[in-house]
Protein backbone atom coordinates (compact mmCIF):
# COMPACT_ATOMS: atom_id res chain seq x y z
CA UNK A 1 0.00 0.00 0.00
CA UNK A 2 1.44 3.38 -1.05
CA UNK A 3 1.51 5.96 1.74
CA UNK A 4 1.61 9.62 0.76
CA UNK A 5 4.37 11.38 2.73
CA UNK A 6 3.56 14.80 4.16
CA UNK A 7 5.65 17.51 5.80
CA UNK A 8 4.61 17.87 9.43
CA UNK A 9 7.43 19.91 10.94
CA UNK A 10 10.71 21.71 10.34
CA UNK A 11 13.56 23.71 11.80
CA UNK A 12 16.16 26.06 10.34
CA UNK A 13 19.36 27.62 11.66
CA UNK A 14 20.37 31.07 10.62
CA UNK A 15 22.62 30.83 7.58
CA UNK A 16 25.95 32.65 7.62
CA UNK A 17 29.17 32.12 9.55
CA UNK A 18 28.32 29.62 12.29
CA UNK A 19 30.05 29.35 15.64
CA UNK A 20 29.85 25.56 15.25
CA UNK A 21 33.20 24.20 14.05
CA UNK A 22 31.72 21.20 12.28
CA UNK A 23 28.56 19.40 11.16
CA UNK A 24 27.89 17.89 14.56
CA UNK A 25 27.05 21.22 16.13
CA UNK A 26 24.76 22.22 13.26
CA UNK A 27 22.91 18.90 13.48
CA UNK A 28 22.55 19.23 17.24
CA UNK A 29 21.01 22.67 16.77
CA UNK A 30 18.43 21.72 14.17
CA UNK A 31 17.32 18.10 14.69
CA UNK A 32 15.67 18.31 18.15
CA UNK A 33 14.02 21.58 17.12
CA UNK A 34 12.45 19.94 14.05
CA UNK A 35 11.06 17.04 16.09
CA UNK A 36 9.68 19.45 18.65
CA UNK A 37 8.08 21.55 15.91
CA UNK A 38 6.37 18.44 14.51
CA UNK A 39 5.27 17.15 17.91
CA UNK A 40 7.07 13.84 17.35
CA UNK A 41 9.49 12.05 19.66
CA UNK A 42 12.82 10.58 18.59
CA UNK A 43 11.45 7.12 19.46
CA UNK A 44 8.91 7.45 16.61
CA UNK A 45 11.50 8.15 13.89
CA UNK A 46 12.01 5.27 11.45
CA UNK A 47 14.76 6.77 9.32
CA UNK A 48 17.07 9.79 9.08
CA UNK A 49 18.21 11.10 5.71
CA UNK A 50 21.20 13.45 5.75
CA UNK A 51 22.29 15.67 2.89
CA UNK A 52 25.82 17.06 3.00
CA UNK A 53 28.26 17.73 0.17
CA UNK A 54 31.41 18.05 2.33
CA UNK A 55 34.15 16.92 -0.12
CA UNK A 56 36.70 18.36 2.31
CA UNK A 57 34.90 21.34 3.87
CA UNK A 58 35.30 19.48 7.19
CA UNK A 59 37.65 16.55 7.96
CA UNK A 60 34.97 14.20 9.27
CA UNK A 61 33.51 11.80 6.72
CA UNK A 62 31.07 8.91 7.33
CA UNK A 63 28.66 11.77 7.99
CA UNK A 64 25.64 9.55 8.56
CA UNK A 65 27.30 8.32 11.74
CA UNK A 66 27.39 11.84 13.12
CA UNK A 67 23.59 11.90 13.56
CA UNK A 68 23.78 9.66 16.61
CA UNK A 69 26.67 11.68 18.04
CA UNK A 70 24.74 14.92 17.70
CA UNK A 71 21.44 13.48 18.98
CA UNK A 72 22.00 10.29 21.03
CA UNK A 73 18.26 9.53 21.01
CA UNK A 74 18.58 8.90 17.24
CA UNK A 75 21.72 6.73 17.47
CA UNK A 76 19.90 3.45 16.72
CA UNK A 77 17.75 4.84 13.89
CA UNK A 78 18.76 3.79 10.34
CA UNK A 79 20.54 6.73 8.74
CA UNK A 80 21.88 7.42 5.25
CA UNK A 81 23.77 10.26 3.60
CA UNK A 82 23.01 11.66 0.12
CA UNK A 83 25.11 13.90 -2.13
CA UNK A 84 24.11 15.64 -5.37
CA UNK A 85 26.19 18.83 -5.47
CA UNK A 86 23.96 21.90 -4.87
CA UNK A 87 20.87 19.63 -4.90
CA UNK A 88 22.18 17.43 -2.09
CA UNK A 89 19.35 18.40 0.27
CA UNK A 90 16.69 17.54 -2.30
CA UNK A 91 18.36 14.19 -2.97
CA UNK A 92 18.05 13.36 0.73
CA UNK A 93 14.44 14.57 0.77
CA UNK A 94 13.39 12.52 -2.24
CA UNK A 95 15.00 9.40 -0.73
CA UNK A 96 12.91 9.97 2.40
CA UNK A 97 9.76 10.45 0.31
CA UNK A 98 10.39 7.07 -1.34
CA UNK A 99 11.11 5.48 2.06
CA UNK A 100 7.68 6.46 3.40
CA UNK A 101 5.80 5.91 0.13
CA UNK A 102 7.18 2.36 -0.03
CA UNK A 103 5.91 1.64 3.48
CA UNK A 104 9.35 1.05 4.97
CA UNK A 105 8.69 3.65 7.63
CA UNK A 106 6.00 6.01 8.87
CA UNK A 107 8.16 8.90 10.08
CA UNK A 108 11.40 10.20 8.55
CA UNK A 109 13.63 13.13 9.32
CA UNK A 110 15.47 14.89 6.51
CA UNK A 111 18.35 17.15 7.44
CA UNK A 112 20.68 19.13 5.21
CA UNK A 113 23.82 20.71 6.65
CA UNK A 114 27.08 22.24 5.51
CA UNK A 115 30.02 23.93 7.23
CA UNK A 116 31.75 25.90 4.45
CA UNK A 117 33.49 28.83 6.13
CA UNK A 118 36.15 26.90 8.05
CA UNK A 119 38.48 27.01 5.03
CA UNK A 120 39.61 29.84 2.75
CA UNK A 121 37.24 31.13 0.04
CA UNK A 122 39.75 29.95 -2.58
CA UNK A 123 39.74 26.43 -1.14
CA UNK A 124 35.95 26.47 -0.92
CA UNK A 125 35.73 27.52 -4.57
CA UNK A 126 38.00 24.67 -5.59
CA UNK A 127 35.89 22.13 -3.68
CA UNK A 128 32.67 23.41 -5.26
CA UNK A 129 34.21 23.30 -8.73
CA UNK A 130 34.48 19.53 -8.27
CA UNK A 131 30.73 19.55 -8.99
CA UNK A 132 31.52 20.37 -12.62
CA UNK A 133 32.89 18.02 -15.28
CA UNK A 134 36.54 18.19 -14.23
CA UNK A 135 38.22 16.99 -17.48
CA UNK A 136 36.75 19.97 -19.36
CA UNK A 137 35.53 22.55 -16.85
CA UNK A 138 37.87 22.58 -13.85
CA UNK A 139 39.95 25.45 -15.28
CA UNK A 140 37.01 27.80 -15.81
CA UNK A 141 37.25 29.40 -12.36
CA UNK A 142 37.05 31.31 -10.18
CA UNK A 143 35.02 28.48 -8.73
CA UNK A 144 31.55 27.85 -10.07
CA UNK A 145 31.20 31.56 -10.86
CA UNK A 146 33.46 30.88 -13.83
CA UNK A 147 31.05 28.22 -15.11
CA UNK A 148 28.00 30.44 -14.74
CA UNK A 149 29.88 33.47 -16.06
CA UNK A 150 30.34 31.56 -19.32
CA UNK A 151 26.67 30.53 -19.26
CA UNK A 152 25.67 34.17 -18.80
CA UNK A 153 27.96 35.32 -21.62
CA UNK A 154 26.55 32.64 -23.94
CA UNK A 155 23.03 33.81 -23.08
CA UNK A 156 23.97 37.45 -23.76
CA UNK A 157 25.61 36.49 -27.07
CA UNK A 158 22.43 34.77 -28.22
CA UNK A 159 19.72 37.01 -26.78
CA UNK A 160 21.38 40.33 -25.92
CA UNK A 161 22.83 41.86 -22.77
CA UNK A 162 20.58 41.20 -19.79
CA UNK A 163 22.79 42.70 -17.08
CA UNK A 164 20.03 45.03 -15.90
CA UNK A 165 17.56 42.18 -15.58
CA UNK A 166 20.10 40.19 -13.56
CA UNK A 167 20.52 43.19 -11.27
CA UNK A 168 16.73 43.31 -10.89
CA UNK A 169 16.75 39.66 -9.79
CA UNK A 170 19.52 40.34 -7.27
CA UNK A 171 17.76 43.41 -5.91
CA UNK A 172 14.45 41.54 -5.61
CA UNK A 173 16.01 38.68 -3.71
CA UNK A 174 17.97 40.92 -1.35
CA UNK A 175 14.83 42.94 -0.66
CA UNK A 176 12.96 39.74 0.17
CA UNK A 177 15.85 38.40 2.24
CA UNK A 178 15.82 41.50 4.42
CA UNK A 179 12.56 40.11 5.87
CA UNK A 180 13.97 36.63 6.54
CA UNK A 181 15.44 36.12 10.04
CA UNK A 182 17.27 33.00 8.81
CA UNK A 183 19.04 34.77 5.92
CA UNK A 184 22.80 35.20 5.74
CA UNK A 185 22.49 38.72 4.31
CA UNK A 186 19.50 40.63 5.66
CA UNK A 187 20.15 43.83 3.70
CA UNK A 188 18.12 45.48 0.95
CA UNK A 189 20.86 46.45 -1.53
CA UNK A 190 18.65 48.12 -4.14
CA UNK A 191 18.80 47.96 -7.93
CA UNK A 192 21.37 50.72 -8.45
CA UNK A 193 23.95 49.01 -6.25
CA UNK A 194 23.36 45.62 -7.87
CA UNK A 195 23.59 47.14 -11.35
CA UNK A 196 26.81 49.10 -10.76
CA UNK A 197 30.30 47.66 -11.10
CA UNK A 198 32.67 49.10 -8.51
CA UNK A 199 34.95 48.37 -5.59
CA UNK A 200 32.04 47.08 -3.51
CA UNK A 201 30.47 45.18 -6.38
CA UNK A 202 33.26 44.04 -8.69
CA UNK A 203 33.07 41.65 -11.60
CA UNK A 204 33.67 38.14 -10.31
CA UNK A 205 33.41 36.22 -13.58
CA UNK A 206 32.34 38.54 -16.40
CA UNK A 207 29.56 39.44 -16.93
CA UNK A 208 28.60 38.36 -13.39
CA UNK A 209 29.15 40.81 -10.56
CA UNK A 210 29.48 39.97 -6.89
CA UNK A 211 25.77 40.68 -6.41
CA UNK A 212 25.00 38.09 -9.10
CA UNK A 213 26.63 35.34 -7.02
CA UNK A 214 25.30 33.47 -3.98
CA UNK A 215 27.11 33.45 -0.67
CA UNK A 216 29.42 30.90 0.92
CA UNK A 217 27.48 29.98 4.06
CA UNK A 218 27.22 27.61 7.00
CA UNK A 219 23.84 26.30 8.07
CA UNK A 220 21.35 23.48 8.49
CA UNK A 221 17.67 22.86 7.88
CA UNK A 222 15.47 19.88 8.72
CA UNK A 223 12.07 18.51 7.73
CA UNK A 224 9.96 15.89 9.46
CA UNK A 225 7.94 13.71 7.09
CA UNK A 226 5.11 11.41 8.10
CA UNK A 227 2.76 9.04 6.35
CA UNK A 228 -0.69 10.36 5.64
CA UNK A 229 -2.10 8.25 8.47
CA UNK A 230 0.36 9.62 11.05
CA UNK A 231 -0.01 13.19 9.75
CA UNK A 232 -3.75 13.15 10.48
CA UNK A 233 -3.00 13.25 14.19
CA UNK A 234 -0.56 16.18 14.00
CA UNK A 235 -1.09 19.93 13.95
CA UNK A 236 -0.16 20.60 10.30
CA UNK A 237 0.35 18.76 7.02
CA UNK A 238 1.89 19.88 3.73
CA UNK A 239 1.50 17.36 0.91
CA UNK A 240 3.53 16.79 -2.26
CA UNK A 241 1.30 17.19 -5.31
CA UNK A 242 4.38 16.31 -7.35
CA UNK A 243 8.06 15.47 -6.94
CA UNK A 244 10.25 14.68 -9.93
CA UNK A 245 13.95 14.45 -10.64
CA UNK A 246 15.45 14.62 -14.14
CA UNK A 247 19.16 14.44 -14.92
CA UNK A 248 21.06 15.94 -17.84
CA UNK A 249 24.51 15.28 -19.32
CA UNK A 250 27.16 16.61 -16.97
CA UNK A 251 29.53 18.10 -19.55
CA UNK A 252 28.31 21.46 -20.85
CA UNK A 253 30.10 20.80 -24.15
CA UNK A 254 27.63 18.02 -24.94
CA UNK A 255 24.42 20.03 -24.55
CA UNK A 256 23.07 23.54 -24.97
CA UNK A 257 24.31 25.13 -21.72
CA UNK A 258 21.64 27.84 -21.67
CA UNK A 259 18.67 25.56 -22.33
CA UNK A 260 18.42 23.91 -18.89
CA UNK A 261 16.67 21.03 -20.62
CA UNK A 262 16.69 18.85 -17.50
CA UNK A 263 14.99 21.60 -15.52
CA UNK A 264 12.33 21.97 -18.21
CA UNK A 265 11.66 18.23 -18.23
CA UNK A 266 11.46 18.04 -14.42
CA UNK A 267 8.90 20.86 -14.38
CA UNK A 268 6.90 19.30 -17.22
CA UNK A 269 6.70 16.01 -15.33
CA UNK A 270 5.69 17.70 -12.08
CA UNK A 271 3.02 19.88 -13.66
CA UNK A 272 1.60 16.78 -15.37
CA UNK A 273 1.71 14.74 -12.16
CA UNK A 274 -0.04 17.51 -10.21
CA UNK A 275 -2.52 18.28 -13.02
CA UNK A 276 -1.52 21.94 -12.71
CA UNK A 277 0.21 24.64 -14.76
CA UNK A 278 2.66 27.35 -13.78
CA UNK A 279 -0.31 29.71 -13.44
CA UNK A 280 -1.65 27.64 -10.53
CA UNK A 281 1.39 28.27 -8.32
CA UNK A 282 1.02 30.91 -5.60
CA UNK A 283 4.76 31.21 -5.02
CA UNK A 284 8.06 29.68 -6.07
CA UNK A 285 11.38 29.01 -4.37
CA UNK A 286 13.92 28.52 -7.15
CA UNK A 287 17.65 27.92 -7.38
CA UNK A 288 19.38 31.30 -7.82
CA UNK A 289 22.95 30.18 -7.17
CA UNK A 290 23.66 32.91 -9.72
CA UNK A 291 21.14 35.40 -11.06
CA UNK A 292 21.50 34.02 -14.59
CA UNK A 293 20.26 30.68 -13.26
CA UNK A 294 17.03 32.20 -11.96
CA UNK A 295 16.46 34.00 -15.27
CA UNK A 296 16.90 30.81 -17.33
CA UNK A 297 14.73 28.88 -14.87
CA UNK A 298 11.86 31.27 -15.63
CA UNK A 299 12.04 30.02 -19.20
CA UNK A 300 12.51 26.37 -18.29
CA UNK A 301 9.31 26.34 -16.21
CA UNK A 302 7.26 28.13 -18.83
CA UNK A 303 6.98 31.66 -17.40
CA UNK A 304 8.46 33.03 -20.63
CA UNK A 305 9.62 31.75 -24.05
CA UNK A 306 13.29 31.05 -24.60
CA UNK A 307 15.32 34.23 -24.55
CA UNK A 308 12.56 36.27 -22.91
CA UNK A 309 13.15 35.58 -19.23
CA UNK A 310 14.23 39.18 -18.78
CA UNK A 311 10.71 40.31 -19.66
CA UNK A 312 9.45 38.47 -16.57
CA UNK A 313 11.53 40.84 -14.42
CA UNK A 314 10.71 43.92 -16.50
CA UNK A 315 7.00 43.25 -16.05
CA UNK A 316 7.27 42.57 -12.31
CA UNK A 317 5.84 39.05 -12.60
CA UNK A 318 8.08 37.58 -9.90
CA UNK A 319 8.02 40.47 -7.45
CA UNK A 320 6.21 40.00 -4.13
CA UNK A 321 3.10 41.69 -5.57
CA UNK A 322 3.44 40.03 -8.97
CA UNK A 323 1.61 37.11 -10.53
CA UNK A 324 4.15 34.57 -9.22
CA UNK A 325 6.30 35.78 -6.31
CA UNK A 326 9.72 34.13 -6.53
CA UNK A 327 12.16 33.61 -3.67
CA UNK A 328 10.22 35.38 -0.94
CA UNK A 329 12.87 33.95 1.41
CA UNK A 330 15.61 35.86 -0.39
CA UNK A 331 16.70 32.79 -2.32
CA UNK A 332 20.25 31.51 -2.32
CA UNK A 333 21.39 35.05 -3.17
CA UNK A 334 20.36 36.51 0.18
CA UNK A 335 19.42 33.53 2.37
CA UNK A 336 22.76 31.85 1.66
CA UNK A 337 23.85 28.61 0.02
CA UNK A 338 25.27 25.99 2.42
CA UNK A 339 25.30 23.27 -0.22
CA UNK A 340 23.85 20.33 1.70
CA UNK A 341 21.23 22.46 3.43
CA UNK A 342 19.91 24.37 0.41
CA UNK A 343 17.36 21.91 -0.98
CA UNK A 344 15.93 21.21 2.47
CA UNK A 345 15.87 24.92 3.27
CA UNK A 346 13.95 25.72 0.09
CA UNK A 347 11.24 23.19 1.01
CA UNK A 348 11.12 24.53 4.58
CA UNK A 349 10.62 28.07 3.28
CA UNK A 350 7.79 26.93 0.98
CA UNK A 351 6.14 24.84 3.70
CA UNK A 352 6.25 27.77 6.14
CA UNK A 353 4.42 29.91 3.59
CA UNK A 354 1.73 27.28 3.01
CA UNK A 355 1.24 26.77 6.74
CA UNK A 356 0.90 30.52 7.30
CA UNK A 357 3.98 30.49 9.56
CA UNK A 358 6.39 32.60 7.50
CA UNK A 359 6.24 35.73 9.67
CA UNK A 360 7.36 38.88 7.87
CA UNK A 361 7.90 36.85 4.70
CA UNK A 362 4.29 35.61 4.63
CA UNK A 363 2.31 35.80 1.39
CA UNK A 364 -1.36 35.88 2.43
CA UNK A 365 -3.55 33.02 1.23
CA UNK A 366 -0.81 30.85 -0.30
CA UNK A 367 -1.95 27.23 -0.82
CA UNK A 368 0.28 25.85 -3.61
CA UNK A 369 4.04 26.36 -3.92
CA UNK A 370 6.72 25.26 -6.33
CA UNK A 371 10.31 24.42 -5.41
CA UNK A 372 13.13 23.95 -7.91
CA UNK A 373 16.61 22.86 -6.80
CA UNK A 374 19.43 21.83 -9.12
CA UNK A 375 22.87 20.29 -8.73
CA UNK A 376 25.75 21.63 -10.79
CA UNK A 377 24.87 23.52 -13.96
CA UNK A 378 21.37 22.00 -14.25
CA UNK A 379 22.70 18.43 -14.11
CA UNK A 380 20.43 17.07 -11.37
CA UNK A 381 17.05 18.80 -11.37
CA UNK A 382 14.36 18.46 -8.68
CA UNK A 383 10.91 20.04 -9.15
CA UNK A 384 8.43 19.81 -6.27
CA UNK A 385 4.88 21.10 -5.98
CA UNK A 386 3.62 21.43 -2.41
CA UNK A 387 0.05 21.92 -1.25
CA UNK A 388 -1.38 22.76 2.15
CA UNK A 389 -3.57 19.93 3.46
CA UNK A 390 -4.10 21.19 7.00
C-alpha positions as CSV (number, residue, x, y, z in Angstrom):
1,X,0.0,0.0,0.0
2,X,1.4,3.4,-1.0
3,X,1.5,6.0,1.7
4,X,1.6,9.6,0.8
5,X,4.4,11.4,2.7
6,X,3.6,14.8,4.2
7,X,5.7,17.5,5.8
8,X,4.6,17.9,9.4
9,X,7.4,19.9,10.9
10,X,10.7,21.7,10.3
11,X,13.6,23.7,11.8
12,X,16.2,26.1,10.3
13,X,19.4,27.6,11.7
14,X,20.4,31.1,10.6
15,X,22.6,30.8,7.6
16,X,26.0,32.7,7.6
17,X,29.2,32.1,9.6
18,X,28.3,29.6,12.3
19,X,30.0,29.3,15.6
20,X,29.9,25.6,15.3
21,X,33.2,24.2,14.1
22,X,31.7,21.2,12.3
23,X,28.6,19.4,11.2
24,X,27.9,17.9,14.6
25,X,27.0,21.2,16.1
26,X,24.8,22.2,13.3
27,X,22.9,18.9,13.5
28,X,22.6,19.2,17.2
29,X,21.0,22.7,16.8
30,X,18.4,21.7,14.2
31,X,17.3,18.1,14.7
32,X,15.7,18.3,18.2
33,X,14.0,21.6,17.1
34,X,12.4,19.9,14.1
35,X,11.1,17.0,16.1
36,X,9.7,19.4,18.6
37,X,8.1,21.5,15.9
38,X,6.4,18.4,14.5
39,X,5.3,17.1,17.9
40,X,7.1,13.8,17.3
41,X,9.5,12.1,19.7
42,X,12.8,10.6,18.6
43,X,11.5,7.1,19.5
44,X,8.9,7.5,16.6
45,X,11.5,8.1,13.9
46,X,12.0,5.3,11.5
47,X,14.8,6.8,9.3
48,X,17.1,9.8,9.1
49,X,18.2,11.1,5.7
50,X,21.2,13.5,5.8
51,X,22.3,15.7,2.9
52,X,25.8,17.1,3.0
53,X,28.3,17.7,0.2
54,X,31.4,18.1,2.3
55,X,34.1,16.9,-0.1
56,X,36.7,18.4,2.3
57,X,34.9,21.3,3.9
58,X,35.3,19.5,7.2
59,X,37.7,16.6,8.0
60,X,35.0,14.2,9.3
61,X,33.5,11.8,6.7
62,X,31.1,8.9,7.3
63,X,28.7,11.8,8.0
64,X,25.6,9.5,8.6
65,X,27.3,8.3,11.7
66,X,27.4,11.8,13.1
67,X,23.6,11.9,13.6
68,X,23.8,9.7,16.6
69,X,26.7,11.7,18.0
70,X,24.7,14.9,17.7
71,X,21.4,13.5,19.0
72,X,22.0,10.3,21.0
73,X,18.3,9.5,21.0
74,X,18.6,8.9,17.2
75,X,21.7,6.7,17.5
76,X,19.9,3.5,16.7
77,X,17.8,4.8,13.9
78,X,18.8,3.8,10.3
79,X,20.5,6.7,8.7
80,X,21.9,7.4,5.3
81,X,23.8,10.3,3.6
82,X,23.0,11.7,0.1
83,X,25.1,13.9,-2.1
84,X,24.1,15.6,-5.4
85,X,26.2,18.8,-5.5
86,X,24.0,21.9,-4.9
87,X,20.9,19.6,-4.9
88,X,22.2,17.4,-2.1
89,X,19.4,18.4,0.3
90,X,16.7,17.5,-2.3
91,X,18.4,14.2,-3.0
92,X,18.0,13.4,0.7
93,X,14.4,14.6,0.8
94,X,13.4,12.5,-2.2
95,X,15.0,9.4,-0.7
96,X,12.9,10.0,2.4
97,X,9.8,10.5,0.3
98,X,10.4,7.1,-1.3
99,X,11.1,5.5,2.1
100,X,7.7,6.5,3.4
101,X,5.8,5.9,0.1
102,X,7.2,2.4,0.0
103,X,5.9,1.6,3.5
104,X,9.4,1.0,5.0
105,X,8.7,3.7,7.6
106,X,6.0,6.0,8.9
107,X,8.2,8.9,10.1
108,X,11.4,10.2,8.6
109,X,13.6,13.1,9.3
110,X,15.5,14.9,6.5
111,X,18.4,17.2,7.4
112,X,20.7,19.1,5.2
113,X,23.8,20.7,6.6
114,X,27.1,22.2,5.5
115,X,30.0,23.9,7.2
116,X,31.7,25.9,4.5
117,X,33.5,28.8,6.1
118,X,36.2,26.9,8.0
119,X,38.5,27.0,5.0
120,X,39.6,29.8,2.8
121,X,37.2,31.1,0.0
122,X,39.7,29.9,-2.6
123,X,39.7,26.4,-1.1
124,X,35.9,26.5,-0.9
125,X,35.7,27.5,-4.6
126,X,38.0,24.7,-5.6
127,X,35.9,22.1,-3.7
128,X,32.7,23.4,-5.3
129,X,34.2,23.3,-8.7
130,X,34.5,19.5,-8.3
131,X,30.7,19.6,-9.0
132,X,31.5,20.4,-12.6
133,X,32.9,18.0,-15.3
134,X,36.5,18.2,-14.2
135,X,38.2,17.0,-17.5
136,X,36.8,20.0,-19.4
137,X,35.5,22.5,-16.8
138,X,37.9,22.6,-13.8
139,X,40.0,25.5,-15.3
140,X,37.0,27.8,-15.8
141,X,37.2,29.4,-12.4
142,X,37.1,31.3,-10.2
143,X,35.0,28.5,-8.7
144,X,31.5,27.9,-10.1
145,X,31.2,31.6,-10.9
146,X,33.5,30.9,-13.8
147,X,31.0,28.2,-15.1
148,X,28.0,30.4,-14.7
149,X,29.9,33.5,-16.1
150,X,30.3,31.6,-19.3
151,X,26.7,30.5,-19.3
152,X,25.7,34.2,-18.8
153,X,28.0,35.3,-21.6
154,X,26.5,32.6,-23.9
155,X,23.0,33.8,-23.1
156,X,24.0,37.4,-23.8
157,X,25.6,36.5,-27.1
158,X,22.4,34.8,-28.2
159,X,19.7,37.0,-26.8
160,X,21.4,40.3,-25.9
161,X,22.8,41.9,-22.8
162,X,20.6,41.2,-19.8
163,X,22.8,42.7,-17.1
164,X,20.0,45.0,-15.9
165,X,17.6,42.2,-15.6
166,X,20.1,40.2,-13.6
167,X,20.5,43.2,-11.3
168,X,16.7,43.3,-10.9
169,X,16.8,39.7,-9.8
170,X,19.5,40.3,-7.3
171,X,17.8,43.4,-5.9
172,X,14.5,41.5,-5.6
173,X,16.0,38.7,-3.7
174,X,18.0,40.9,-1.3
175,X,14.8,42.9,-0.7
176,X,13.0,39.7,0.2
177,X,15.8,38.4,2.2
178,X,15.8,41.5,4.4
179,X,12.6,40.1,5.9
180,X,14.0,36.6,6.5
181,X,15.4,36.1,10.0
182,X,17.3,33.0,8.8
183,X,19.0,34.8,5.9
184,X,22.8,35.2,5.7
185,X,22.5,38.7,4.3
186,X,19.5,40.6,5.7
187,X,20.1,43.8,3.7
188,X,18.1,45.5,0.9
189,X,20.9,46.4,-1.5
190,X,18.7,48.1,-4.1
191,X,18.8,48.0,-7.9
192,X,21.4,50.7,-8.4
193,X,23.9,49.0,-6.3
194,X,23.4,45.6,-7.9
195,X,23.6,47.1,-11.3
196,X,26.8,49.1,-10.8
197,X,30.3,47.7,-11.1
198,X,32.7,49.1,-8.5
199,X,35.0,48.4,-5.6
200,X,32.0,47.1,-3.5
201,X,30.5,45.2,-6.4
202,X,33.3,44.0,-8.7
203,X,33.1,41.7,-11.6
204,X,33.7,38.1,-10.3
205,X,33.4,36.2,-13.6
206,X,32.3,38.5,-16.4
207,X,29.6,39.4,-16.9
208,X,28.6,38.4,-13.4
209,X,29.2,40.8,-10.6
210,X,29.5,40.0,-6.9
211,X,25.8,40.7,-6.4
212,X,25.0,38.1,-9.1
213,X,26.6,35.3,-7.0
214,X,25.3,33.5,-4.0
215,X,27.1,33.5,-0.7
216,X,29.4,30.9,0.9
217,X,27.5,30.0,4.1
218,X,27.2,27.6,7.0
219,X,23.8,26.3,8.1
220,X,21.4,23.5,8.5
221,X,17.7,22.9,7.9
222,X,15.5,19.9,8.7
223,X,12.1,18.5,7.7
224,X,10.0,15.9,9.5
225,X,7.9,13.7,7.1
226,X,5.1,11.4,8.1
227,X,2.8,9.0,6.3
228,X,-0.7,10.4,5.6
229,X,-2.1,8.3,8.5
230,X,0.4,9.6,11.0
231,X,0.0,13.2,9.8
232,X,-3.7,13.1,10.5
233,X,-3.0,13.3,14.2
234,X,-0.6,16.2,14.0
235,X,-1.1,19.9,13.9
236,X,-0.2,20.6,10.3
237,X,0.4,18.8,7.0
238,X,1.9,19.9,3.7
239,X,1.5,17.4,0.9
240,X,3.5,16.8,-2.3
241,X,1.3,17.2,-5.3
242,X,4.4,16.3,-7.3
243,X,8.1,15.5,-6.9
244,X,10.3,14.7,-9.9
245,X,14.0,14.5,-10.6
246,X,15.5,14.6,-14.1
247,X,19.2,14.4,-14.9
248,X,21.1,15.9,-17.8
249,X,24.5,15.3,-19.3
250,X,27.2,16.6,-17.0
251,X,29.5,18.1,-19.6
252,X,28.3,21.5,-20.9
253,X,30.1,20.8,-24.1
254,X,27.6,18.0,-24.9
255,X,24.4,20.0,-24.6
256,X,23.1,23.5,-25.0
257,X,24.3,25.1,-21.7
258,X,21.6,27.8,-21.7
259,X,18.7,25.6,-22.3
260,X,18.4,23.9,-18.9
261,X,16.7,21.0,-20.6
262,X,16.7,18.8,-17.5
263,X,15.0,21.6,-15.5
264,X,12.3,22.0,-18.2
265,X,11.7,18.2,-18.2
266,X,11.5,18.0,-14.4
267,X,8.9,20.9,-14.4
268,X,6.9,19.3,-17.2
269,X,6.7,16.0,-15.3
270,X,5.7,17.7,-12.1
271,X,3.0,19.9,-13.7
272,X,1.6,16.8,-15.4
273,X,1.7,14.7,-12.2
274,X,0.0,17.5,-10.2
275,X,-2.5,18.3,-13.0
276,X,-1.5,21.9,-12.7
277,X,0.2,24.6,-14.8
278,X,2.7,27.3,-13.8
279,X,-0.3,29.7,-13.4
280,X,-1.6,27.6,-10.5
281,X,1.4,28.3,-8.3
282,X,1.0,30.9,-5.6
283,X,4.8,31.2,-5.0
284,X,8.1,29.7,-6.1
285,X,11.4,29.0,-4.4
286,X,13.9,28.5,-7.2
287,X,17.7,27.9,-7.4
288,X,19.4,31.3,-7.8
289,X,23.0,30.2,-7.2
290,X,23.7,32.9,-9.7
291,X,21.1,35.4,-11.1
292,X,21.5,34.0,-14.6
293,X,20.3,30.7,-13.3
294,X,17.0,32.2,-12.0
295,X,16.5,34.0,-15.3
296,X,16.9,30.8,-17.3
297,X,14.7,28.9,-14.9
298,X,11.9,31.3,-15.6
299,X,12.0,30.0,-19.2
300,X,12.5,26.4,-18.3
301,X,9.3,26.3,-16.2
302,X,7.3,28.1,-18.8
303,X,7.0,31.7,-17.4
304,X,8.5,33.0,-20.6
305,X,9.6,31.8,-24.0
306,X,13.3,31.0,-24.6
307,X,15.3,34.2,-24.5
308,X,12.6,36.3,-22.9
309,X,13.2,35.6,-19.2
310,X,14.2,39.2,-18.8
311,X,10.7,40.3,-19.7
312,X,9.5,38.5,-16.6
313,X,11.5,40.8,-14.4
314,X,10.7,43.9,-16.5
315,X,7.0,43.3,-16.0
316,X,7.3,42.6,-12.3
317,X,5.8,39.0,-12.6
318,X,8.1,37.6,-9.9
319,X,8.0,40.5,-7.4
320,X,6.2,40.0,-4.1
321,X,3.1,41.7,-5.6
322,X,3.4,40.0,-9.0
323,X,1.6,37.1,-10.5
324,X,4.1,34.6,-9.2
325,X,6.3,35.8,-6.3
326,X,9.7,34.1,-6.5
327,X,12.2,33.6,-3.7
328,X,10.2,35.4,-0.9
329,X,12.9,33.9,1.4
330,X,15.6,35.9,-0.4
331,X,16.7,32.8,-2.3
332,X,20.2,31.5,-2.3
333,X,21.4,35.1,-3.2
334,X,20.4,36.5,0.2
335,X,19.4,33.5,2.4
336,X,22.8,31.9,1.7
337,X,23.9,28.6,0.0
338,X,25.3,26.0,2.4
339,X,25.3,23.3,-0.2
340,X,23.8,20.3,1.7
341,X,21.2,22.5,3.4
342,X,19.9,24.4,0.4
343,X,17.4,21.9,-1.0
344,X,15.9,21.2,2.5
345,X,15.9,24.9,3.3
346,X,13.9,25.7,0.1
347,X,11.2,23.2,1.0
348,X,11.1,24.5,4.6
349,X,10.6,28.1,3.3
350,X,7.8,26.9,1.0
351,X,6.1,24.8,3.7
352,X,6.3,27.8,6.1
353,X,4.4,29.9,3.6
354,X,1.7,27.3,3.0
355,X,1.2,26.8,6.7
356,X,0.9,30.5,7.3
357,X,4.0,30.5,9.6
358,X,6.4,32.6,7.5
359,X,6.2,35.7,9.7
360,X,7.4,38.9,7.9
361,X,7.9,36.8,4.7
362,X,4.3,35.6,4.6
363,X,2.3,35.8,1.4
364,X,-1.4,35.9,2.4
365,X,-3.6,33.0,1.2
366,X,-0.8,30.8,-0.3
367,X,-2.0,27.2,-0.8
368,X,0.3,25.9,-3.6
369,X,4.0,26.4,-3.9
370,X,6.7,25.3,-6.3
371,X,10.3,24.4,-5.4
372,X,13.1,24.0,-7.9
373,X,16.6,22.9,-6.8
374,X,19.4,21.8,-9.1
375,X,22.9,20.3,-8.7
376,X,25.7,21.6,-10.8
377,X,24.9,23.5,-14.0
378,X,21.4,22.0,-14.2
379,X,22.7,18.4,-14.1
380,X,20.4,17.1,-11.4
381,X,17.1,18.8,-11.4
382,X,14.4,18.5,-8.7
383,X,10.9,20.0,-9.2
384,X,8.4,19.8,-6.3
385,X,4.9,21.1,-6.0
386,X,3.6,21.4,-2.4
387,X,0.0,21.9,-1.2
388,X,-1.4,22.8,2.2
389,X,-3.6,19.9,3.5
390,X,-4.1,21.2,7.0
